[in-house]
Amino acid sequence: MTFLSILCALLIEQMKPLRADNQIYSEIKRLATRMESWFNAGESGNGRLGWFLMMATLMVPTAAIYWVLSHYEMVFAKFAWNVLIVYLTLGFRHYSHYFTSIQYALNAGDDAQARTLLAEWTRQDTVGLDTTEIARLAVEKSLITTHRNVFGVFFWFLMPVGPACAVMYRVAEYLARAWNEPDHMRNEAFGQFAARAFYWIDWIPVRLTAIAFAVVGNFEDAIYAWRNFASRWSDEARGIILAAGGGAMGVRLGTPLENAPRAVPIDAATVDFSDADTDVLPGEEPSVRALQSTVGLVWRALLLWMMLLLLLSGAVFLG
């Protein structure tokens, strides 16, 4: 049932994508804002209390409905509930229009339009970016978004009380951003627990996504980049996904500072430059072709996940 629930949700989303600004998401965002205004007293303990209350508010009803449907063996209703929750928590098509439009703009040589679309998507200043930088940021945003909106949800949906766990993952990801990234929330103690909680919730899914990218791409380069370069990102999870994804595609992701070897105080006279290339992230600079490579990588990784889910479901059914 897990495999069929995810498959049906994916098919429904392909036919009718759920907008990122839909009413349900808007209500959750408003609730998170209220929680922050009610509990934010400048201490990390307040953030912990607000986080758990937010999770309980959304997870308990989801789990209760799932339990009732399971207890009374309402198979079709339980299946429909699973499909609905997966559909609401997945985001495979939420932002695909941005990525596709940027790809079309770059292919047409319209860098100005590509910069405008990228700024709307990433909420970053894109003035003055060249084609390489636009392509790099679009690829990076796509890989991170796909992991958090698709593969992370897959992992937690496989857990007991899957719908509630899927809700937990997506809400935890949102709170980690909403209570830390806005200018008025940066460096505040209130959001520290939300960020740390999502780090641990996402610890296994991040590594499974990196492994999936390696399996369906250039395995050796993906593993090499993961082992030797992921730590150069300030965000560990982001570093793992981008290093493995870039290595799998043969594309050099990250800023020059992130790609550069870390400075270590040494005596220049004792340096052996024979292994200098080992400090260079493998791959080519991102180009328009990298956008198409990203689409292929994501779809292959998605098919790998679905195949594994099918095999797992088959083993459980036969067992």
C-alpha positions as CSV (number, residue, x, y, z in Angstrom):
1,M,0.0,0.0,0.0
2,T,2.9,2.3,0.7
3,F,4.2,2.0,-2.9
4,L,0.8,2.5,-4.4
5,S,0.1,5.5,-2.2
6,I,3.3,7.2,-3.3
7,L,2.8,6.3,-6.9
8,C,-0.8,7.6,-7.0
9,A,0.3,10.8,-5.2
10,L,3.0,11.4,-7.8
11,L,0.7,10.8,-10.7
12,I,-1.9,13.1,-9.2
13,E,0.7,15.8,-8.7
14,Q,1.9,15.5,-12.3
15,M,-1.6,16.1,-13.5
16,K,-2.5,18.7,-10.9
17,P,0.5,20.2,-9.1
18,L,-0.2,21.7,-5.7
19,R,0.7,25.3,-5.6
20,A,3.3,26.3,-3.1
21,D,1.0,29.1,-1.9
22,N,-2.0,26.9,-1.4
23,Q,-4.5,27.4,1.5
24,I,-3.2,24.5,3.7
25,Y,0.4,25.7,3.5
26,S,-0.7,29.3,4.2
27,E,-2.5,28.1,7.4
28,I,0.5,26.2,8.6
29,K,2.7,29.2,8.0
30,R,0.3,31.4,10.0
31,L,0.2,28.9,12.8
32,A,4.0,28.9,12.9
33,T,4.0,32.7,13.0
34,R,1.6,32.7,15.9
35,M,3.7,30.1,17.8
36,E,6.7,32.3,17.4
37,S,4.9,35.4,18.6
38,W,3.4,33.5,21.6
39,F,6.5,31.7,22.8
40,N,9.5,33.7,21.7
41,A,10.9,35.2,24.9
42,G,14.5,35.1,23.7
43,E,15.4,31.7,25.1
44,S,16.0,28.4,23.4
45,G,13.7,26.6,25.8
46,N,10.8,28.6,24.5
47,G,11.6,27.5,21.0
48,R,11.7,23.9,22.1
49,L,8.2,24.2,23.6
50,G,6.8,26.0,20.6
51,W,8.3,23.3,18.3
52,F,6.8,20.4,20.2
53,L,3.4,22.1,20.4
54,M,3.4,22.9,16.7
55,M,4.3,19.2,15.9
56,A,1.6,17.9,18.3
57,T,-1.0,20.2,16.7
58,L,-0.4,18.7,13.2
59,M,0.8,15.2,13.9
60,V,-1.7,14.0,16.5
61,P,-4.8,14.4,14.3
62,T,-2.9,12.9,11.3
63,A,-1.8,9.9,13.3
64,A,-5.3,9.5,15.0
65,I,-7.1,9.3,11.7
66,Y,-4.5,6.9,10.4
67,W,-4.9,4.7,13.5
68,V,-8.8,4.7,13.4
69,L,-8.8,3.7,9.7
70,S,-6.2,0.9,10.4
71,H,-8.0,-0.3,13.5
72,Y,-11.4,-0.7,11.8
73,E,-9.7,-2.1,8.7
74,M,-11.1,0.6,6.4
75,V,-8.7,-0.3,3.6
76,F,-9.8,2.1,0.9
77,A,-10.3,5.0,3.3
78,K,-6.8,4.4,4.7
79,F,-5.3,4.2,1.2
80,A,-7.1,7.5,0.3
81,W,-5.8,9.1,3.5
82,N,-2.2,8.0,2.7
83,V,-2.5,9.4,-0.9
84,L,-3.8,12.7,0.4
85,I,-1.0,13.2,3.0
86,V,1.7,12.2,0.5
87,Y,0.2,14.6,-2.1
88,L,0.2,17.4,0.5
89,T,3.7,16.7,1.7
90,L,5.4,16.1,-1.6
91,G,6.6,19.0,-3.6
92,F,8.0,17.5,-6.8
93,R,6.2,20.1,-9.0
94,H,6.0,23.0,-6.6
95,Y,8.9,24.9,-8.1
96,S,9.5,23.0,-11.3
97,H,8.1,25.9,-13.3
98,Y,11.0,28.1,-12.1
99,F,13.6,25.6,-13.1
100,T,12.0,25.0,-16.5
101,S,11.6,28.7,-17.2
102,I,15.2,29.4,-16.3
103,Q,16.4,26.6,-18.6
104,Y,14.3,28.0,-21.5
105,A,15.6,31.6,-20.8
106,L,19.2,30.5,-20.8
107,N,18.7,28.4,-24.0
108,A,17.3,31.5,-25.6
109,G,20.2,33.7,-24.4
110,D,17.9,35.8,-22.2
111,D,20.1,36.1,-19.1
112,A,18.1,39.0,-17.8
113,Q,14.9,36.9,-17.6
114,A,16.8,34.0,-16.1
115,R,18.2,36.3,-13.4
116,T,14.7,37.6,-12.6
117,L,13.2,34.1,-12.3
118,L,16.2,32.9,-10.2
119,A,15.7,35.9,-7.8
120,E,12.0,35.1,-7.4
121,W,12.8,31.4,-6.7
122,T,15.8,31.7,-4.4
123,R,15.0,35.1,-2.9
124,Q,18.6,36.2,-3.5
125,D,20.2,39.2,-5.2
126,T,21.0,38.0,-8.7
127,V,22.1,41.3,-10.3
128,G,25.2,40.9,-12.4
129,L,25.3,37.1,-12.4
130,D,26.6,35.5,-15.6
131,T,25.3,32.3,-17.2
132,T,27.6,30.0,-15.2
133,E,26.5,31.5,-11.9
134,I,22.8,31.4,-12.9
135,A,23.1,27.7,-13.9
136,R,25.0,26.8,-10.7
137,L,22.5,28.4,-8.4
138,A,19.6,26.9,-10.3
139,V,21.1,23.4,-10.1
140,E,21.9,23.8,-6.4
141,K,18.5,25.0,-5.6
142,S,16.9,22.2,-7.6
143,L,18.9,19.4,-5.8
144,I,18.2,20.8,-2.3
145,T,14.5,21.4,-3.0
146,T,14.1,17.9,-4.6
147,H,15.7,16.3,-1.5
148,R,13.6,18.1,1.0
149,N,10.3,18.0,-1.0
150,V,10.6,14.4,-2.3
151,F,13.2,12.0,-1.0
152,G,13.1,13.1,2.6
153,V,9.3,12.7,2.6
154,F,9.7,9.2,1.0
155,F,12.0,8.1,3.9
156,W,9.7,9.3,6.7
157,F,6.6,8.0,5.0
158,L,8.1,4.5,5.3
159,M,8.2,4.8,9.1
160,P,5.4,3.5,11.4
161,V,2.4,5.9,11.2
162,G,3.9,7.1,7.9
163,P,1.5,10.0,7.2
164,A,2.3,11.6,10.6
165,C,6.0,11.1,10.1
166,A,5.8,12.7,6.6
167,V,4.0,15.7,8.1
168,M,6.7,15.9,10.8
169,Y,9.5,16.0,8.3
170,R,8.0,18.8,6.1
171,V,6.9,20.9,9.1
172,A,10.3,20.5,10.8
173,E,12.0,21.6,7.6
174,Y,9.8,24.7,7.4
175,L,10.3,25.6,11.0
176,A,14.1,25.3,10.7
177,R,13.9,27.9,7.9
178,A,11.1,30.1,9.2
179,W,12.5,30.5,12.7
180,N,16.1,31.1,11.6
181,E,16.5,32.5,8.1
182,P,14.4,35.8,8.3
183,D,16.5,38.8,9.2
184,H,14.6,39.4,12.4
185,M,15.2,35.8,13.5
186,R,18.8,35.3,12.7
187,N,21.1,34.6,15.6
188,E,18.1,34.3,18.0
189,A,18.0,31.5,20.5
190,F,14.4,30.8,19.8
191,G,15.1,29.0,16.5
192,Q,18.1,27.0,17.6
193,F,16.2,23.9,18.6
194,A,14.2,23.9,15.4
195,A,17.4,23.9,13.4
196,R,19.0,21.2,15.5
197,A,15.9,19.0,15.4
198,F,15.7,19.1,11.7
199,Y,19.4,18.4,11.4
200,W,18.8,15.0,13.2
201,I,15.5,14.3,11.4
202,D,17.2,14.9,8.1
203,W,20.5,13.1,9.0
204,I,19.7,9.7,7.4
205,P,17.6,11.0,4.4
206,V,20.4,13.3,3.4
207,R,22.8,10.5,3.1
208,L,20.3,8.2,1.3
209,T,19.8,11.0,-1.2
210,A,23.5,11.3,-1.8
211,I,23.8,7.5,-2.2
212,A,21.0,7.6,-4.7
213,F,22.7,10.3,-6.7
214,A,25.9,8.3,-6.7
215,V,24.2,5.1,-7.8
216,V,22.4,6.7,-10.8
217,G,25.3,9.0,-11.7
218,N,29.0,8.9,-11.8
219,F,29.5,6.8,-8.7
220,E,33.3,7.2,-8.2
221,D,33.3,11.0,-8.6
222,A,30.2,11.4,-6.4
223,I,31.7,9.4,-3.6
224,Y,35.0,11.1,-4.0
225,A,33.4,14.6,-3.9
226,W,31.3,13.6,-0.9
227,R,34.2,12.3,1.1
228,N,36.6,15.1,0.4
229,F,34.6,18.2,-0.3
230,A,31.2,18.0,1.6
231,S,32.8,19.4,4.8
232,R,33.7,22.7,3.0
233,W,30.1,23.8,3.2
234,S,29.0,25.5,6.4
235,D,25.8,23.5,6.2
236,E,26.7,19.9,6.4
237,A,23.5,18.5,4.8
238,R,23.8,21.0,1.9
239,G,27.4,20.1,1.4
240,I,26.7,16.3,1.2
241,I,23.9,16.7,-1.3
242,L,25.7,19.2,-3.5
243,A,29.0,17.5,-3.4
244,A,27.5,14.1,-4.2
245,G,25.1,15.5,-6.8
246,G,27.7,17.6,-8.5
247,G,30.1,14.7,-8.6
248,A,27.4,12.4,-10.0
249,M,26.8,14.8,-12.9
250,G,30.4,15.9,-13.4
251,V,29.6,19.5,-12.5
252,R,31.4,21.7,-10.0
253,L,28.9,23.1,-7.6
254,G,29.4,25.5,-4.7
255,T,31.1,28.9,-4.5
256,P,34.8,29.3,-5.2
257,L,35.4,29.7,-1.4
258,E,33.6,26.4,-0.7
259,N,35.5,24.7,-3.5
260,A,38.9,26.0,-2.4
261,P,41.1,23.9,0.0
262,R,41.0,25.1,3.6
263,A,43.9,27.2,4.6
264,V,46.3,25.5,6.9
265,P,49.4,27.3,8.3
266,I,52.4,25.4,6.9
267,D,55.9,26.0,5.8
268,A,55.8,26.7,2.1
269,A,59.2,25.1,1.6
270,T,57.9,21.7,2.7
271,V,54.8,21.7,0.4
272,D,54.6,18.8,-2.1
273,F,52.6,20.1,-5.1
274,S,52.5,16.7,-6.8
275,D,49.0,16.1,-5.3
276,A,47.7,19.6,-5.9
277,D,44.8,18.4,-8.1
278,T,43.3,16.4,-5.2
279,D,42.2,19.8,-3.7
280,V,40.2,20.6,-6.8
281,L,36.5,19.6,-6.9
282,P,36.1,17.3,-9.9
283,G,33.8,18.3,-12.8
284,E,33.2,21.1,-15.2
285,E,31.9,24.6,-14.5
286,P,28.1,24.6,-14.6
287,S,26.5,25.5,-18.0
288,V,23.1,25.4,-19.6
289,R,23.7,21.7,-20.2
290,A,24.0,21.2,-16.5
291,L,20.3,22.0,-16.1
292,Q,19.3,19.1,-18.3
293,S,21.8,16.8,-16.5
294,T,20.0,17.8,-13.3
295,V,16.6,16.8,-14.6
296,G,18.0,13.4,-15.7
297,L,19.7,12.8,-12.3
298,V,16.6,13.7,-10.3
299,W,14.4,11.4,-12.4
300,R,16.8,8.5,-12.3
301,A,17.1,8.9,-8.5
302,L,13.3,9.0,-8.3
303,L,13.0,5.8,-10.3
304,L,15.6,4.2,-8.1
305,W,13.6,5.1,-4.9
306,M,10.4,3.8,-6.5
307,M,12.0,0.6,-7.5
308,L,13.3,0.0,-4.0
309,L,9.9,0.8,-2.6
310,L,8.3,-1.7,-4.9
311,L,10.8,-4.4,-3.9
312,L,10.3,-3.6,-0.2
313,S,6.5,-3.6,-0.5
314,G,6.7,-6.9,-2.4
315,A,8.9,-8.4,0.3
316,V,6.5,-7.3,3.1
317,F,3.5,-8.6,1.2
318,L,5.1,-12.0,0.5
319,G,6.4,-12.2,4.0
